[in-house]
Amino acid sequence: MNNDWNVEAIAMARHVRDHMCEAHRGAMPWKQSGVTVIFGNDCYEDPRAKIEIARLRAFLELREIPILGFGLDPEEHYSWAMLIQYLAHEEMVPVVWDCWNGKRDTSSFTLIQSKIAARTIARHGIKPETSAN
């Protein structure tokens, strides 16, 4: 793998900003098998977003899940994306929400927002490649 993961993460943050703004945060498969995208649309300049990302980094480090790259959308720094070496992207969905909330949250608001994110990812998210060719 000869990827510049930070460049890939910046491109993904731009995609998230341009096409997935209604999804506040989430996780989805990357176009390369074994890589998961974790993203947020919560204004990176907001201190709460920085806390969320710090919690996420700590969670990943504790579980020895490699962070491959991180990037912000270059125009507004509103959206961010992190690429991690992890196959089961669906396991990261509650993690990113828990990192935002600072605790396990099963409130109606979070459940509704998770469903909105899932629909948005289904429509506009990066799909894994189906062929190596």
TIMI-2910 file (N, C-alpha, C, CB; in pm, 1 decimal, decimal comma, always signed):
<rs>
+----------+----------+----------+----------+----------+----------+----------+----------+----------+----------+----------+----------+------+
!      n_x !      n_y !      n_z !     ca_x !     ca_y !     ca_z !      c_x !      c_y !      c_z !     cb_x !     cb_y !     cb_z ! resn !
+----------+----------+----------+----------+----------+----------+----------+----------+----------+----------+----------+----------+------+
!    +83,0 !   -117,8 !     +0,0 !     +0,0 !     +0,0 !     +0,0 !    +87,6 !   +124,3 !     +0,0 !    -94,5 !     -0,3 !   +120,2 !  Met !
!    +83,7 !   +197,9 !   -107,0 !   +160,0 !   +321,3 !   -118,0 !    +66,1 !   +440,8 !   -119,3 !   +247,4 !   +320,2 !   -244,2 !  Asn !
!    -15,5 !   +452,9 !    -18,7 !   -110,6 !   +562,8 !    -11,3 !    -55,0 !   +673,6 !    +76,1 !   -245,9 !   +514,5 !    +42,7 !  Asn !
!    -89,0 !   +797,7 !    +41,4 !    -69,3 !   +908,2 !   +132,6 !   -202,5 !   +922,3 !   +204,9 !    -25,1 !  +1042,4 !    +57,9 !  Asp !
!   -211,9 !   +858,1 !   +318,9 !   -339,2 !   +846,8 !   +389,1 !   -395,4 !   +981,0 !   +431,9 !   -323,5 !   +759,1 !   +509,0 !  Trp !
!   -309,9 !  +1076,6 !   +466,1 !   -360,6 !  +1207,9 !   +505,3 !   -425,7 !  +1278,3 !   +385,8 !   -246,7 !  +1294,6 !   +563,2 !  Asn !
!   -367,5 !  +1263,6 !   +268,0 !   -428,3 !  +1321,3 !   +147,1 !   -562,9 !  +1254,6 !   +119,7 !   -333,8 !  +1305,0 !    +24,3 !  Val !
!   -567,7 !  +1123,0 !   +136,7 !   -693,7 !  +1049,8 !   +118,8 !   -798,2 !  +1097,1 !   +220,9 !   -670,1 !   +896,8 !   +132,8 !  Glu !
!   -755,7 !  +1118,7 !   +344,5 !   -848,2 !  +1164,3 !   +448,7 !   -899,6 !  +1304,8 !   +419,0 !   -779,7 !  +1161,5 !   +586,0 !  Ala !
!   -815,1 !  +1391,3 !   +367,7 !   -858,5 !  +1526,5 !   +328,4 !   -962,6 !  +1517,6 !   +217,7 !   -737,7 !  +1612,2 !   +281,7 !  Ile !
!   -937,7 !  +1432,7 !   +117,8 !  -1034,8 !  +1414,7 !     +9,2 !  -1167,2 !  +1361,8 !    +64,0 !   -979,0 !  +1318,2 !    -98,3 !  Ala !
!  -1160,1 !  +1271,3 !   +161,0 !  -1281,9 !  +1217,8 !   +219,8 !  -1354,5 !  +1324,9 !   +300,1 !  -1249,9 !  +1097,3 !   +308,4 !  Met !
!  -1282,1 !  +1407,4 !   +373,1 !  -1345,1 !  +1517,0 !   +448,5 !  -1416,8 !  +1612,6 !   +353,4 !  -1239,4 !  +1593,9 !   +532,1 !  Ala !
!  -1357,1 !  +1639,2 !   +239,5 !  -1422,1 !  +1724,1 !   +138,7 !  -1550,0 !  +1656,9 !    +88,0 !  -1325,2 !  +1752,7 !    +20,1 !  Arg !
!  -1544,3 !  +1527,9 !    +61,0 !  -1661,5 !  +1453,4 !    +14,6 !  -1772,7 !  +1457,1 !   +120,4 !  -1623,0 !  +1306,8 !    -18,1 !  His !
!  -1735,4 !  +1437,4 !   +244,9 !  -1832,3 !  +1440,9 !   +353,8 !  -1898,7 !  +1578,2 !   +360,5 !  -1764,3 !  +1407,0 !   +488,3 !  Val !
!  -1819,5 !  +1683,6 !   +350,5 !  -1874,9 !  +1819,3 !   +354,1 !  -1967,6 !  +1845,4 !   +236,3 !  -1762,5 !  +1922,2 !   +355,0 !  Arg !
!  -1926,7 !  +1802,3 !   +118,2 !  -2003,0 !  +1832,2 !     -3,6 !  -2129,0 !  +1748,3 !    -19,4 !  -1915,9 !  +1812,1 !   -123,7 !  Asp !
!  -2126,9 !  +1623,5 !    +29,7 !  -2236,6 !  +1531,0 !     -1,2 !  -2306,7 !  +1470,6 !   +120,2 !  -2184,7 !  +1420,8 !    -85,1 !  His !
!  -2251,7 !  +1488,5 !   +238,6 !  -2305,0 !  +1414,8 !   +353,7 !  -2325,6 !  +1503,8 !   +475,8 !  -2212,0 !  +1300,8 !   +389,5 !  Met !
!  -2351,6 !  +1629,8 !   +455,6 !  -2358,4 !  +1724,4 !   +567,0 !  -2468,3 !  +1690,5 !   +667,2 !  -2380,1 !  +1863,8 !   +514,3 !  Cys !
!  -2577,2 !  +1628,4 !   +621,6 !  -2685,0 !  +1595,7 !   +716,1 !  -2645,7 !  +1483,4 !   +812,5 !  -2810,8 !  +1555,8 !   +639,6 !  Glu !
!  -2540,1 !  +1411,3 !   +782,2 !  -2488,0 !  +1308,3 !   +873,2 !  -2388,2 !  +1376,2 !   +966,4 !  -2420,4 !  +1188,4 !   +794,0 !  Ala !
!  -2423,5 !  +1392,1 !  +1091,2 !  -2335,2 !  +1462,9 !  +1184,2 !  -2205,1 !  +1388,5 !  +1209,0 !  -2406,1 !  +1485,6 !  +1315,6 !  His !
!  -2212,1 !  +1256,5 !  +1210,0 !  -2092,2 !  +1174,7 !  +1227,5 !  -2126,5 !  +1030,8 !  +1194,0 !  -2036,1 !  +1186,1 !  +1372,4 !  Arg !
!  -2024,6 !   +950,3 !  +1172,3 !  -2050,4 !   +810,3 !  +1142,5 !  -1923,8 !   +736,3 !  +1103,0 !  -2152,8 !   +798,6 !  +1032,4 !  Gly !
!  -1944,2 !   +615,2 !  +1053,7 !  -1834,3 !   +530,3 !  +1008,0 !  -1884,7 !   +449,4 !   +889,7 !  -1781,6 !   +436,6 !  +1122,9 !  Ala !
!  -1795,5 !   +422,9 !   +795,5 !  -1832,3 !   +348,5 !   +675,8 !  -1708,0 !   +284,4 !   +616,3 !  -1901,4 !   +440,2 !   +572,3 !  Met !
!  -1728,4 !   +186,1 !   +528,9 !  -1612,0 !   +123,6 !   +465,4 !  -1545,3 !   +220,3 !   +368,3 !  -1653,0 !     -5,4 !   +391,8 !  Pro !
!  -1417,1 !   +208,3 !   +357,0 !  -1339,0 !   +283,0 !   +259,1 !  -1336,8 !   +202,1 !   +131,0 !  -1193,9 !   +312,0 !   +310,6 !  Trp !
!  -1287,5 !   +257,7 !    +24,8 !  -1282,8 !   +188,1 !   -104,2 !  -1181,0 !    +74,7 !   -105,9 !  -1250,5 !   +286,3 !   -214,6 !  Lys !
!  -1097,0 !    +68,4 !     -6,8 !   -996,4 !    -37,2 !     +3,7 !  -1032,5 !   -128,4 !   +120,2 !   -853,7 !    +22,6 !    +22,4 !  Gln !
!  -1036,4 !   -255,3 !    +96,4 !  -1074,0 !   -352,5 !   +199,4 !   -985,7 !   -337,9 !   +323,4 !  -1064,0 !   -495,6 !   +144,0 !  Ser !
!  -1047,9 !   -350,0 !   +439,8 !   -974,5 !   -343,9 !   +564,6 !   -954,0 !   -204,0 !   +618,8 !   -844,2 !   -407,9 !   +547,1 !  Gly !
!  -1011,5 !   -104,1 !   +551,3 !   -998,3 !    +34,7 !   +595,1 !  -1137,8 !    +90,4 !   +621,5 !   -922,4 !   +121,2 !   +488,5 !  Val !
!  -1151,5 !   +158,7 !   +732,6 !  -1276,8 !   +222,4 !   +771,9 !  -1257,1 !   +372,4 !   +777,4 !  -1326,4 !   +168,9 !   +908,0 !  Thr !
!  -1358,9 !   +444,8 !   +735,1 !  -1362,8 !   +590,7 !   +745,9 !  -1449,2 !   +625,5 !   +866,4 !  -1418,6 !   +657,4 !   +614,3 !  Val !
!  -1397,0 !   +707,2 !   +953,0 !  -1475,8 !   +767,7 !  +1060,2 !  -1478,9 !   +916,6 !  +1028,6 !  -1414,7 !   +738,1 !  +1205,4 !  Ile !
!  -1596,6 !   +978,7 !  +1040,5 !  -1606,5 !  +1118,5 !   +998,7 !  -1697,5 !  +1197,5 !  +1091,5 !  -1657,9 !  +1127,7 !   +855,1 !  Phe !
!  -1684,9 !  +1328,6 !  +1081,3 !  -1772,7 !  +1418,2 !  +1155,4 !  -1798,0 !  +1544,6 !  +1076,9 !  -1713,4 !  +1451,8 !  +1291,3 !  Gly !
!  -1917,5 !  +1594,3 !  +1090,9 !  -1958,4 !  +1724,5 !  +1037,1 !  -1997,9 !  +1809,2 !  +1156,8 !  -2077,7 !  +1711,6 !   +932,0 !  Asn !
!  -1900,7 !  +1852,6 !  +1231,6 !  -1931,6 !  +1922,5 !  +1355,2 !  -1835,5 !  +2037,1 !  +1383,2 !  -1929,9 !  +1826,1 !  +1470,1 !  Asp !
!  -1787,0 !  +2099,2 !  +1278,4 !  -1698,5 !  +2215,7 !  +1287,3 !  -1575,4 !  +2185,5 !  +1372,2 !  -1774,1 !  +2335,7 !  +1345,6 !  Cys !
!  -1470,5 !  +2147,8 !  +1305,7 !  -1347,3 !  +2108,9 !  +1373,9 !  -1296,8 !  +2217,6 !  +1468,6 !  -1239,9 !  +2076,1 !  +1271,9 !  Tyr !
!  -1327,6 !  +2343,1 !  +1439,8 !  -1281,9 !  +2452,7 !  +1526,2 !  -1357,1 !  +2455,9 !  +1659,3 !  -1298,7 !  +2586,6 !  +1454,4 !  Glu !
!  -1470,0 !  +2386,0 !  +1669,0 !  -1547,0 !  +2377,7 !  +1792,5 !  -1469,0 !  +2292,7 !  +1893,0 !  -1689,5 !  +2317,7 !  +1766,5 !  Asp !
!  -1446,6 !  +2342,9 !  +2013,6 !  -1371,3 !  +2264,0 !  +2112,7 !  -1432,7 !  +2126,6 !  +2138,6 !  -1362,9 !  +2340,2 !  +2243,5 !  Pro !
!  -1563,8 !  +2114,3 !  +2130,2 !  -1627,9 !  +1984,8 !  +2155,1 !  -1586,5 !  +1882,6 !  +2048,6 !  -1781,8 !  +2000,2 !  +2157,3 !  Arg !
!  -1571,2 !  +1927,3 !  +1924,0 !  -1527,0 !  +1836,8 !  +1817,2 !  -1384,2 !  +1788,6 !  +1844,3 !  -1534,9 !  +1907,2 !  +1678,8 !  Ala !
!  -1299,3 !  +1877,8 !  +1891,6 !  -1161,8 !  +1838,4 !  +1922,2 !  -1157,3 !  +1738,1 !  +2037,5 !  -1077,5 !  +1961,8 !  +1956,6 !  Lys !
!  -1246,2 !  +1754,1 !  +2135,5 !  -1255,7 !  +1657,6 !  +2245,1 !  -1302,4 !  +1522,8 !  +2191,6 !  -1352,0 !  +1708,4 !  +2355,1 !  Ile !
!  -1402,2 !  +1525,9 !  +2103,0 !  -1453,2 !  +1402,9 !  +2041,2 !  -1339,6 !  +1327,6 !  +1971,5 !  -1566,3 !  +1435,4 !  +1940,1 !  Glu !
!  -1261,1 !  +1398,3 !  +1893,9 !  -1152,4 !  +1334,9 !  +1818,2 !  -1044,4 !  +1283,7 !  +1913,4 !  -1091,3 !  +1434,6 !  +1716,2 !  Ile !
!  -1014,7 !  +1357,0 !  +2019,5 !   -916,6 !  +1310,2 !  +2118,7 !   -965,3 !  +1181,8 !  +2185,2 !   -890,5 !  +1419,2 !  +2225,8 !  Ala !
!  -1094,1 !  +1176,5 !  +2218,9 !  -1150,6 !  +1053,7 !  +2277,5 !  -1142,2 !   +938,1 !  +2178,3 !  -1297,8 !  +1076,2 !  +2320,3 !  Arg !
!  -1171,8 !   +966,5 !  +2054,8 !  -1166,9 !   +864,3 !  +1950,8 !  -1024,4 !   +811,5 !  +1934,1 !  -1219,2 !   +920,7 !  +1817,3 !  Leu !
!   -927,7 !   +902,4 !  +1928,5 !   -787,5 !   +860,6 !  +1917,4 !   -746,6 !   +773,8 !  +2037,1 !   -695,3 !   +984,1 !  +1907,4 !  Arg !
!   -789,0 !   +812,5 !  +2156,6 !   -755,5 !   +735,1 !  +2277,0 !   -818,4 !   +596,4 !  +2270,8 !   -802,7 !   +809,0 !  +2404,1 !  Ala !
!   -943,2 !   +588,8 !  +2227,1 !  -1011,6 !   +460,1 !  +2212,8 !   -934,8 !   +370,2 !  +2116,2 !  -1156,9 !   +480,5 !  +2163,5 !  Phe !
!   -898,3 !   +425,3 !  +2001,3 !   -827,9 !   +346,6 !  +1899,8 !   -689,9 !   +302,6 !  +1949,6 !   -813,7 !   +427,8 !  +1769,9 !  Leu !
!   -619,6 !   +393,5 !  +2014,6 !   -486,6 !   +359,8 !  +2066,7 !   -495,2 !   +249,0 !  +2170,6 !   -419,6 !   +483,8 !  +2127,7 !  Glu !
!   -591,8 !   +257,5 !  +2260,4 !   -609,4 !   +156,2 !  +2364,4 !   -633,3 !    +18,2 !  +2303,1 !   -726,3 !   +194,1 !  +2456,7 !  Leu !
!   -702,8 !    +13,8 !  +2193,0 !   -733,1 !   -112,8 !  +2126,3 !   -633,4 !   -147,4 !  +2016,2 !   -871,9 !   -107,8 !  +2068,3 !  Arg !
!   -528,0 !    -68,2 !  +2004,8 !   -420,8 !    -89,1 !  +1907,0 !   -474,8 !    -95,2 !  +1763,7 !   -344,8 !   -218,0 !  +1939,2 !  Glu !
!   -569,4 !     -7,3 !  +1734,4 !   -624,3 !     +5,4 !  +1599,0 !   -548,9 !   +119,5 !  +1531,4 !   -781,2 !    +32,1 !  +1600,8 !  Ile !
!   -473,6 !    +90,4 !  +1425,7 !   -392,0 !   +193,8 !  +1362,5 !   -475,9 !   +302,7 !  +1293,9 !   -299,1 !   +130,2 !  +1261,4 !  Pro !
!   -436,2 !   +426,2 !  +1318,5 !   -491,0 !   +540,8 !  +1245,2 !   -399,4 !   +561,8 !  +1125,7 !   -500,9 !   +672,0 !  +1336,1 !  Ile !
!   -455,6 !   +551,7 !  +1006,5 !   -376,8 !   +564,2 !   +884,9 !   -361,8 !   +709,2 !   +840,5 !   -439,6 !   +483,0 !   +774,2 !  Leu !
!   -469,0 !   +786,6 !   +857,9 !   -465,1 !   +925,7 !   +814,8 !   -578,2 !  +1005,4 !   +875,0 !   -470,6 !   +934,6 !   +664,4 !  Gly !
!   -558,6 !  +1137,4 !   +878,1 !   -659,4 !  +1228,9 !   +930,1 !   -656,4 !  +1353,2 !   +843,4 !   -634,3 !  +1263,7 !  +1081,1 !  Phe !
!   -776,0 !  +1409,0 !   +818,2 !   -780,1 !  +1530,9 !   +738,9 !   -906,2 !  +1610,7 !   +761,7 !   -767,4 !  +1498,3 !   +593,9 !  Gly !
!   -894,8 !  +1739,5 !   +730,0 !  -1006,9 !  +1833,4 !   +737,1 !  -1043,0 !  +1877,5 !   +596,5 !   -972,2 !  +1956,1 !   +826,0 !  Leu !
!  -1171,6 !  +1913,9 !   +576,8 !  -1202,9 !  +1971,7 !   +446,8 !  -1124,1 !  +2101,8 !   +437,0 !  -1358,5 !  +1995,8 !   +428,7 !  Asp !
!  -1054,3 !  +2123,0 !   +325,7 !   -959,2 !  +2233,9 !   +317,4 !  -1022,9 !  +2372,9 !   +312,5 !   -874,3 !  +2216,0 !   +197,2 !  Pro !
!  -1147,3 !  +2383,1 !   +272,4 !  -1207,9 !  +2514,5 !   +256,3 !  -1256,2 !  +2573,6 !   +388,7 !  -1323,2 !  +2505,8 !   +159,5 !  Glu !
!  -1328,4 !  +2493,8 !   +467,2 !  -1393,1 !  +2548,3 !   +586,0 !  -1347,8 !  +2485,3 !   +717,4 !  -1539,7 !  +2532,3 !   +573,0 !  Glu !
!  -1278,2 !  +2373,0 !   +710,5 !  -1240,6 !  +2295,7 !   +830,5 !  -1363,2 !  +2257,4 !   +912,6 !  -1142,7 !  +2376,2 !   +917,9 !  His !
!  -1475,3 !  +2240,4 !   +845,4 !  -1598,4 !  +2203,0 !   +913,7 !  -1606,2 !  +2051,6 !   +930,5 !  -1720,6 !  +2254,7 !   +836,5 !  Tyr !
!  -1574,4 !  +1979,6 !   +824,0 !  -1582,4 !  +1833,6 !   +824,4 !  -1443,3 !  +1774,0 !   +842,2 !  -1647,3 !  +1781,8 !   +694,0 !  Ser !
!  -1439,3 !  +1658,9 !   +906,8 !  -1313,1 !  +1587,0 !   +925,9 !  -1335,0 !  +1439,7 !   +891,5 !  -1260,4 !  +1602,9 !  +1072,8 !  Trp !
!  -1224,9 !  +1372,9 !   +859,4 !  -1230,2 !  +1229,5 !   +830,7 !  -1102,4 !  +1164,3 !   +882,8 !  -1247,9 !  +1203,2 !   +677,6 !  Ala !
!  -1119,3 !  +1044,1 !   +933,9 !  -1008,2 !   +964,7 !   +984,2 !  -1016,4 !   +827,8 !   +917,6 !  -1011,6 !   +952,9 !  +1141,3 !  Met !
!   -905,0 !   +781,6 !   +864,9 !   -898,2 !   +648,9 !   +805,1 !   -824,2 !   +558,7 !   +903,3 !   -827,0 !   +651,9 !   +664,5 !  Leu !
!   -887,9 !   +446,3 !   +934,1 !   -827,5 !   +352,6 !  +1028,1 !   -818,5 !   +214,4 !   +964,3 !   -908,5 !   +346,6 !  +1159,7 !  Ile !
!   -724,6 !   +137,4 !  +1011,8 !   -709,6 !     +0,0 !   +964,2 !   -801,1 !    -87,6 !  +1047,2 !   -560,7 !    -49,0 !   +973,2 !  Gln !
!   -922,6 !   -108,0 !   +994,6 !  -1024,1 !   -181,7 !  +1068,6 !  -1129,4 !   -228,1 !   +970,5 !  -1087,1 !    -95,0 !  +1181,5 !  Tyr !
!  -1164,8 !   -352,7 !   +976,3 !  -1256,8 !   -410,6 !   +879,1 !  -1403,8 !   -387,1 !   +913,2 !  -1231,4 !   -557,7 !   +867,8 !  Leu !
!  -1441,1 !   -398,7 !  +1039,5 !  -1582,5 !   -396,2 !  +1079,1 !  -1628,3 !   -252,4 !  +1106,4 !  -1605,2 !   -484,5 !  +1204,6 !  Ala !
!  -1650,9 !   -176,1 !   +999,6 !  -1686,2 !    -35,0 !  +1013,7 !  -1811,2 !    -13,9 !  +1099,7 !  -1707,7 !    +26,3 !   +876,9 !  His !
!  -1906,6 !   -107,1 !  +1092,2 !  -2031,4 !    -90,8 !  +1168,0 !  -2007,2 !    -89,0 !  +1318,8 !  -2129,0 !   -203,0 !  +1133,1 !  Glu !
!  -1898,8 !   -150,9 !  +1365,0 !  -1865,5 !   -147,9 !  +1507,5 !  -1819,5 !     -8,9 !  +1552,5 !  -1756,8 !   -250,8 !  +1537,9 !  Glu !
!  -1775,1 !    +73,0 !  +1459,3 !  -1726,8 !   +206,5 !  +1492,9 !  -1839,4 !   +309,8 !  +1502,3 !  -1625,5 !   +251,1 !  +1390,2 !  Met !
!  -1957,5 !   +278,2 !  +1450,9 !  -2067,8 !   +375,0 !  +1452,6 !  -2103,1 !   +416,4 !  +1595,9 !  -2191,8 !   +315,8 !  +1382,8 !  Val !
!  -2132,1 !   +322,7 !  +1686,7 !  -2163,1 !   +368,5 !  +1823,3 !  -2042,5 !   +431,9 !  +1892,3 !  -2213,8 !   +251,7 !  +1907,2 !  Pro !
!  -1923,0 !   +391,4 !  +1855,9 !  -1802,4 !   +447,6 !  +1917,8 !  -1792,1 !   +597,0 !  +1888,1 !  -1675,8 !   +374,2 !  +1867,5 !  Val !
!  -1812,2 !   +635,1 !  +1762,4 !  -1799,4 !   +776,5 !  +1727,6 !  -1907,1 !   +859,9 !  +1797,2 !  -1808,3 !   +795,0 !  +1575,2 !  Val !
!  -2026,6 !   +805,0 !  +1811,1 !  -2132,5 !   +876,9 !  +1883,9 !  -2100,2 !   +884,8 !  +2032,7 !  -2269,0 !   +808,0 !  +1863,2 !  Trp !
!  -2048,9 !   +777,4 !  +2090,6 !  -2012,0 !   +778,8 !  +2232,0 !  -1899,4 !   +879,1 !  +2257,9 !  -1969,6 !   +638,3 !  +2277,6 !  Asp !
!  -1806,4 !   +890,0 !  +2163,9 !  -1696,9 !   +985,6 !  +2179,8 !  -1749,6 !  +1129,2 !  +2172,9 !  -1589,0 !   +962,7 !  +2071,6 !  Cys !
!  -1849,6 !  +1154,8 !  +2092,3 !  -1911,8 !  +1287,4 !  +2085,6 !  -1984,3 !  +1318,1 !  +2217,2 !  -2010,8 !  +1295,5 !  +1965,7 !  Trp !
!  -2062,2 !  +1222,3 !  +2264,6 !  -2142,9 !  +1244,2 !  +2384,0 !  -2064,3 !  +1230,2 !  +2513,7 !  -2257,5 !  +1148,6 !  +2385,1 !  Asn !
!  -1949,4 !  +1166,7 !  +2507,3 !  -1869,8 !  +1146,7 !  +2627,7 !  -1915,7 !  +1029,6 !  +2711,6 !  -1872,1 !  +1269,7 !  +2710,4 !  Gly !
!  -2015,2 !   +956,9 !  +2663,4 !  -2068,6 !   +840,6 !  +2735,4 !  -2158,1 !   +762,9 !  +2639,4 !  -2148,2 !   +883,9 !  +2864,7 !  Lys !
!  -2196,9 !   +644,4 !  +2681,7 !  -2292,0 !   +565,0 !  +2603,7 !  -2424,4 !   +641,1 !  +2603,1 !  -2309,3 !   +418,9 !  +2663,2 !  Arg !
!  -2477,7 !   +667,1 !  +2484,6 !  -2600,4 !   +745,5 !  +2473,7 !  -2697,8 !   +673,7 !  +2381,9 !  -2571,0 !   +888,2 !  +2421,4 !  Asp !
!  -2810,6 !   +634,3 !  +2437,6 !  -2915,3 !   +570,2 !  +2357,6 !  -3040,7 !   +656,9 !  +2356,0 !  -2948,0 !   +429,3 !  +2412,7 !  Thr !
!  -3022,0 !   +788,2 !  +2368,7 !  -3136,4 !   +878,7 !  +2366,8 !  -3203,2 !   +876,4 !  +2229,3 !  -3092,8 !  +1022,3 !  +2403,3 !  Ser !
!  -3326,5 !   +919,8 !  +2226,1 !  -3400,7 !   +926,4 !  +2099,0 !  -3327,7 !  +1013,8 !  +1998,1 !  -3543,1 !   +980,6 !  +2122,0 !  Ser !
!  -3272,5 !  +1125,7 !  +2044,0 !  -3201,1 !  +1215,5 !  +1953,4 !  -3084,7 !  +1143,9 !  +1885,2 !  -3150,0 !  +1338,2 !  +2029,7 !  Phe !
!  -3002,5 !  +1076,4 !  +1964,2 !  -2886,8 !  +1007,0 !  +1907,6 !  -2930,5 !   +894,6 !  +1814,5 !  -2797,9 !   +951,1 !  +2019,3 !  Thr !
!  -3033,7 !   +821,9 !  +1850,5 !  -3083,0 !   +714,1 !  +1764,2 !  -3135,0 !   +769,6 !  +1631,8 !  -3194,0 !   +634,8 !  +1835,4 !  Leu !
!  -3208,4 !   +878,6 !  +1636,0 !  -3258,8 !   +941,2 !  +1512,9 !  -3142,6 !   +991,1 !  +1428,3 !  -3355,0 !  +1058,1 !  +1545,8 !  Ile !
!  -3047,0 !  +1058,9 !  +1490,7 !  -2932,0 !  +1109,8 !  +1415,9 !  -2848,9 !   +995,7 !  +1356,3 !  -2844,1 !  +1196,8 !  +1506,7 !  Gln !
!  -2838,2 !   +884,2 !  +1427,1 !  -2766,5 !   +767,4 !  +1373,7 !  -2837,0 !   +712,7 !  +1250,4 !  -2754,5 !   +657,2 !  +1480,8 !  Ser !
!  -2969,0 !   +711,8 !  +1251,5 !  -3045,6 !   +663,9 !  +1134,9 !  -3030,8 !   +759,1 !  +1017,2 !  -3194,6 !   +647,9 !  +1170,7 !  Lys !
!  -3032,3 !   +889,1 !  +1043,4 !  -3009,6 !   +987,1 !   +936,5 !  -2871,6 !   +965,0 !   +875,2 !  -3022,5 !  +1132,5 !   +990,6 !  Ile !
!  -2772,3 !   +944,8 !   +961,2 !  -2635,9 !   +920,4 !   +911,6 !  -2630,5 !   +793,1 !   +828,2 !  -2536,4 !   +910,6 !  +1029,0 !  Ala !
!  -2696,7 !   +686,8 !   +873,7 !  -2695,9 !   +559,9 !   +798,8 !  -2757,5 !   +577,2 !   +660,5 !  -2771,9 !   +450,8 !   +876,4 !  Ala !
!  -2868,9 !   +650,7 !   +652,1 !  -2931,1 !   +675,7 !   +520,7 !  -2840,1 !   +758,4 !   +430,8 !  -3065,8 !   +747,5 !   +537,8 !  Arg !
!  -2775,8 !   +857,4 !   +488,2 !  -2684,9 !   +942,5 !   +411,0 !  -2566,0 !   +862,4 !   +360,8 !  -2636,6 !  +1061,1 !   +495,7 !  Thr !
!  -2510,2 !   +778,3 !   +445,4 !  -2397,3 !   +693,7 !   +405,5 !  -2440,5 !   +599,3 !   +294,0 !  -2343,0 !   +613,3 !   +526,5 !  Ile !
!  -2559,1 !   +543,3 !   +303,9 !  -2608,0 !   +452,5 !   +199,7 !  -2619,5 !   +524,4 !    +65,3 !  -2744,4 !   +393,3 !   +239,8 !  Ala !
!  -2658,0 !   +651,0 !    +67,5 !  -2673,7 !   +726,7 !    -57,0 !  -2542,3 !   +781,4 !   -111,8 !  -2769,2 !   +840,7 !    -35,1 !  Arg !
!  -2455,4 !   +831,0 !    -23,0 !  -2339,7 !   +907,9 !    -69,6 !  -2204,9 !   +857,9 !    -19,6 !  -2355,7 !  +1049,0 !    -29,1 !  His !
!  -2204,2 !   +753,3 !    +60,9 !  -2079,1 !   +707,2 !   +118,9 !  -1991,3 !   +633,9 !    +19,2 !  -2107,1 !   +618,3 !   +235,6 !  Gly !
!  -1868,1 !   +619,2 !    +55,7 !  -1771,6 !   +545,1 !    -24,8 !  -1805,2 !   +396,8 !    -11,8 !  -1623,6 !   +574,6 !    +20,4 !  Ile !
!  -1813,8 !   +329,5 !   -121,2 !  -1842,6 !   +186,1 !   -120,2 !  -1711,8 !   +109,1 !   -138,5 !  -1945,4 !   +148,6 !   -232,0 !  Lys !
!  -1699,7 !     -5,6 !    -73,1 !  -1578,6 !    -84,5 !    -94,1 !  -1569,9 !   -133,6 !   -238,2 !  -1574,7 !   -203,4 !     +2,6 !  Pro !
!  -1448,7 !   -145,2 !   -283,4 !  -1429,3 !   -195,8 !   -420,1 !  -1474,7 !   -340,0 !   -426,7 !  -1280,9 !   -183,5 !   -464,5 !  Glu !
!  -1538,9 !   -374,9 !   -537,2 !  -1586,7 !   -511,5 !   -552,8 !  -1488,4 !   -597,4 !   -629,0 !  -1719,8 !   -512,4 !   -622,5 !  Thr !
!  -1387,9 !   -535,2 !   -685,4 !  -1292,6 !   -610,0 !   -765,5 !  -1153,9 !   -549,6 !   -747,3 !  -1333,6 !   -610,3 !   -914,8 !  Ser !
!  -1054,3 !   -632,3 !   -752,2 !   -916,6 !   -583,6 !   -742,4 !   -869,1 !   -529,5 !   -876,6 !   -822,9 !   -695,7 !   -694,4 !  Ala !
!   -944,6 !   -548,0 !   -981,7 !   -905,0 !   -502,6 !  -1116,3 !   -939,5 !   -357,6 !  -1139,9 !   -971,3 !   -587,8 !  -1222,6 !  Asn !
+----------+----------+----------+----------+----------+----------+----------+----------+----------+----------+----------+----------+------+
</rs>
